[in-house]
Amino acid sequence: MEFEGLEKVHSGKFITRYNIHYRAPSGKPITYEMISRNPNLSDLESLHHHGVNAVVMIVHDESGEKLLLCKEFRMAVGEQVVNFPAGLIDKGETVEQAAARELREETGLELLRIKEIWKESYSAIGFADELNVVVEGVAVGQFRPSDSEREEIDAAWYTKEEVRQLLKTEHFAARTQSYCILWSRT
């Protein structure tokens, strides 16, 4: 594909929609719709050099026998979806600070320690350029409801057997489902 340019179509409060123009190897023009958290995309360079937007937390209890999952009402699909705690990195925050803050805000738990921070990855490559960093860690504390009016989250610890049952009955975010399938089989 040969990049030919992009145009801003609409700017919202949190995302901006763009049309990206490419030329296929056959010479046929292609317009691809995408969204970004960056309201200032202007060229091909800005498409892949814009920084990390969010953190995703894969968190276990201190024993390592339970996995933290959130059943969260997601407005875009109008239903509850099983997902890992996740959220945007605020301006000036480190990945570690954002992970601890988001975990506390969404679940009430405290991040006891970080085991690993993974290389950034795309969250929805089919239509967005959002980059996430996965933070793997251990949490402790008592659950409490999210402190955001925009979030309806039921967080809990799950054993491998409980995760296997959820996989049969619940809708999952894709990255969460992938990890849960592998983790529950080990």
Salt bridges, closest charged atoms under 4 A:
GLU4 OE2 - ARG23 NE 2.77
GLU7 OE2 - HIS21 NE2 2.70
GLU33 OE2 - ARG17 NH2 3.81
GLU45 OE2 - HIS49 NE2 3.31
GLU72 OE2 - ARG74 NH1 2.80
GLU79 OE1 - HIS171 ND1 2.99
ASP90 OD2 - ARG101 NE 3.46
GLU93 OE2 - ARG101 NE 2.64
GLU102 OE2 - ARG101 NH1 2.93
GLU105 OE1 - ARG101 NH1 3.12
GLU110 OE1 - ARG104 NH1 3.96
GLU120 OE2 - LYS119 NZ 3.22
ASP129 OD2 - HIS50 NE2 3.46
GLU130 OE2 - ARG37 NE 2.41
GLU161 OE1 - ARG164 NH2 2.88
